[in-house]
Amino acid sequence: MTKRIVILFFLLFLRLAAFAQFSDSTHYYVKYASTGSINRTEDGNSYLLNNMAAFKISKKKVVLNAGASYVYGQQDRAVTNNDVTAALDFNLYRLSHRFFYWGLASYDKSVSLKINNRFQGGLGAAYEIISKPNASLTLSNGILFENSDLFLKDTIPDVYQTFRNSFRITYKWTIKGIIVLEGAHFLQQSFTNGDDYIIKSATSLSIKLRSWLALTAALNYNKLNRTDRESLLFNYGITVEKYF
C-alpha cells in the first residue's frame, strides 16, 4: 500500500511538472545549503555535516517543490546522526492566491530519532494570512497517512500505520533585501493515540552577500514522542540559491 501511495504522488508530481513547463509564466528556483562542524580535543572528537537541496517550479496556479537533506555526525567514533529526509509536495491555487490546497509525500530515515523507515502522504488546505513582497505568514492543516518502522528503547521493533492531523505554520520576512528570516513549524498528532505526536521546527536567518549567495544560521528541532527521542541541531554555513 505504501509503495502505491508513493508512486501515485510521484506520478502526480510529474504530471503537474509537465503541465507547468509549457507555460510562459513558469519560474524555477534551486537552493543548496551546506553546514558543518569539527571539534577535536584531548578528551574526544566530534564532527557533523549537514547538506540540504531544494528545487521549485512555480506558475500562477501551481507550485511544485522537491527537497532532500542529509545529516551525518559522529562523537568519539560513535554515529550520532545518519539522517535522511526527502519530500515532494505541491500547492494548487484556485480563485484566490492566498487560499490553496496542498499534497505531500515524504520519506525519513533517522538514527538520532530511531526511525528505520517512515513514509507520510496526505492532503490539506492552507491560507496565507500575510502576503506581502517582504513578508508572509501561512497557516495550514490536513490529514496524513503514515507507515512507520521504528525502534522503541533503541532495540524493540515497532512497525505500525496511523492517520495524523498535520498543522503547520510557515513564515518568511525579508529586511531591506539583505536579511532573511524564515521558518516552518509542524505539529502532527495521531487520531488514535494522544501520546503519539511529532513536532518539527526549522528556523533560519540568512545574510545575503550576493543575490545568489548568503551566510546562513539554522536551528532545527525534532521530537518523536512514540520513540521518546528528540534532536536539536544548530549550524551555520553558506546557502547558494538561484531564480530563473
C-alpha positions in Angstrom: 0.0 0.0 0.0 2.8 2.4 0.9 4.6 1.8 -2.4 1.3 2.5 -4.3 0.9 5.8 -2.5 4.5 6.9 -3.2 4.1 6.0 -6.9 0.7 7.9 -7.0 2.3 11.1 -5.6 5.3 10.7 -7.9 3.2 10.4 -11.0 1.0 13.3 -9.9 4.2 15.4 -9.3 5.5 14.6 -12.8 2.1 15.3 -14.4 1.9 18.8 -12.7 5.5 19.5 -13.5 5.0 18.7 -17.2 1.9 21.0 -17.1 4.0 23.8 -15.6 6.8 23.6 -18.1 4.6 24.5 -21.0 3.8 28.0 -19.6 5.5 31.3 -20.3 4.9 32.3 -16.7 6.7 29.4 -15.2 9.6 30.2 -12.8 12.3 27.9 -11.3 14.2 28.1 -8.1 17.1 25.9 -6.8 18.8 26.1 -3.4 21.7 24.3 -1.8 23.0 24.8 1.7 26.0 23.1 3.4 27.0 23.4 7.0 29.1 21.5 9.5 31.4 21.5 12.4 34.6 19.7 13.6 35.7 19.6 17.2 38.9 17.8 18.3 40.2 17.9 21.9 42.3 15.7 24.1 39.1 14.3 25.6 37.4 13.4 22.3 36.5 14.1 18.8 33.2 15.0 17.1 32.1 16.3 13.7 28.8 17.0 12.0 27.9 17.5 8.3 24.5 18.9 7.2 23.5 19.2 3.5 20.2 20.3 2.0 19.0 20.8 -1.5 15.7 22.1 -2.9 14.0 22.6 -6.2 10.9 24.6 -7.0 8.7 25.1 -10.1 6.0 27.8 -9.8 3.3 29.3 -12.0 0.1 31.2 -11.4 -2.0 28.3 -10.1 0.5 25.5 -9.3 3.7 25.4 -7.2 5.8 22.2 -7.1 8.6 21.5 -4.5 11.1 18.8 -4.1 13.7 18.7 -1.3 16.1 16.5 0.4 18.5 16.7 3.4 21.3 14.6 4.8 22.8 14.9 8.3 25.8 12.8 9.4 27.6 13.1 12.7 30.0 11.2 15.0 31.0 11.5 18.6 34.2 9.6 19.5 33.7 7.3 16.5 30.1 6.5 17.6 27.5 7.5 15.0 25.1 10.1 16.4 23.4 11.2 13.2 22.7 9.4 9.9 19.5 11.1 9.0 17.9 11.3 5.5 14.8 13.2 4.6 13.2 13.5 1.1 9.9 15.2 0.2 7.7 16.1 -2.8 4.8 18.5 -2.4 2.5 20.7 -4.5 0.3 23.7 -3.9 -2.8 24.2 -6.0 -4.4 27.7 -6.1 -7.9 28.3 -7.2 -9.7 31.7 -7.1 -7.5 33.4 -4.5 -3.8 33.2 -4.3 -4.0 33.3 -0.6 -6.0 30.1 -0.3 -4.7 26.9 -1.7 -4.8 23.1 -1.5 -1.6 21.1 -0.8 -0.4 17.5 -1.2 2.6 15.9 0.3 4.7 12.7 0.1 7.8 12.3 2.3 10.3 9.7 3.4 12.5 9.7 6.6 15.3 7.6 8.0 17.0 8.7 11.2 19.5 7.3 13.6 19.0 10.1 16.1 15.2 9.7 16.2 15.3 5.8 15.9 13.4 5.8 12.6 14.3 2.9 10.5 11.8 3.9 7.7 8.9 6.3 7.7 6.6 7.3 4.9 4.0 10.1 5.1 1.5 11.1 2.4 -1.6 13.4 2.6 -3.7 16.3 1.5 -4.9 19.5 3.1 -5.6 23.3 2.8 -3.8 26.4 3.7 -4.4 30.2 3.9 -1.8 32.9 3.7 -2.6 35.4 6.4 0.1 37.9 5.4 1.0 38.2 1.8 3.5 41.0 1.0 6.7 41.2 -1.1 8.8 41.3 2.1 6.7 39.3 4.5 4.4 36.2 4.5 2.7 34.1 7.1 0.7 30.9 6.2 -1.4 28.5 8.3 -2.3 25.1 7.0 -4.0 21.9 8.2 -4.6 18.5 6.7 -4.6 14.7 7.1 -1.6 12.5 6.7 -1.3 8.7 6.3 1.8 7.3 7.9 3.6 4.0 7.6 6.5 3.7 10.1 9.2 1.2 11.1 10.7 2.5 14.4 12.8 1.3 17.3 11.4 1.6 20.8 14.0 1.8 23.6 16.7 1.5 20.9 16.1 -2.2 20.1 12.4 -3.1 20.2 10.9 -3.1 16.6 7.7 -1.1 16.1 6.0 -1.3 12.7 2.6 0.4 12.5 0.3 2.6 10.5 -1.7 5.6 11.6 -3.5 8.7 10.3 -2.4 12.1 11.7 -3.7 15.6 11.8 -1.0 17.9 10.4 -0.9 21.6 11.4 1.8 23.8 10.0 2.9 27.5 10.4 5.3 28.9 7.9 6.7 32.5 7.6 9.3 34.5 5.8 10.5 38.1 6.5 13.0 40.0 4.4 14.6 43.2 5.6 16.0 45.6 3.0 16.5 42.6 0.7 19.6 41.6 2.7 18.4 39.8 5.9 16.0 36.9 5.6 14.3 35.2 8.5 12.2 32.1 7.7 10.7 29.2 9.4 8.4 26.2 9.2 6.8 24.5 12.3 4.7 21.3 12.4 2.6 19.5 14.9 1.4 16.1 13.7 -1.0 14.3 16.1 -2.2 10.8 15.7 -6.0 10.5 15.6 -5.9 7.2 17.5 -3.3 7.8 20.2 -3.0 11.1 22.1 0.6 10.3 23.2 1.7 9.7 19.6 2.7 13.1 18.2 5.5 14.6 16.1 7.0 18.1 16.4 9.2 19.5 13.7 10.6 23.0 13.8 13.1 24.7 11.4 14.2 28.3 11.6 16.9 30.0 9.6 18.5 33.5 9.4 20.4 34.5 6.3 22.5 37.5 5.4 22.9 37.9 1.6 26.4 38.6 0.3 25.2 38.4 -3.3 21.8 37.8 -4.9 22.7 34.0 -5.1 25.0 33.6 -2.0 24.2 34.0 1.7 25.6 33.2 5.1 23.1 31.2 7.0 22.5 30.1 10.6 19.8 27.5 11.1 18.1 25.9 14.1 16.3 22.6 13.7 14.3 20.7 16.4 12.6 17.3 16.0 10.6 15.3 18.6 9.1 11.9 18.1 7.2 11.1 21.2 6.5 7.5 20.2 10.2 6.6 20.5 10.8 9.2 23.2 13.6 10.8 21.1 14.3 14.4 20.2 17.1 16.2 18.4 18.3 19.9 18.4 20.7 20.9 15.7 22.2 24.4 15.3 24.6 25.0 12.5 25.9 27.7 10.2 27.4 27.9 6.8 26.6 29.0 3.2 23.5 28.9 1.1 23.5 29.1 -2.7 20.2 29.9 -4.5 19.1 30.9 -7.9 15.9 32.0 -9.5 15.4 31.6 -13.3 
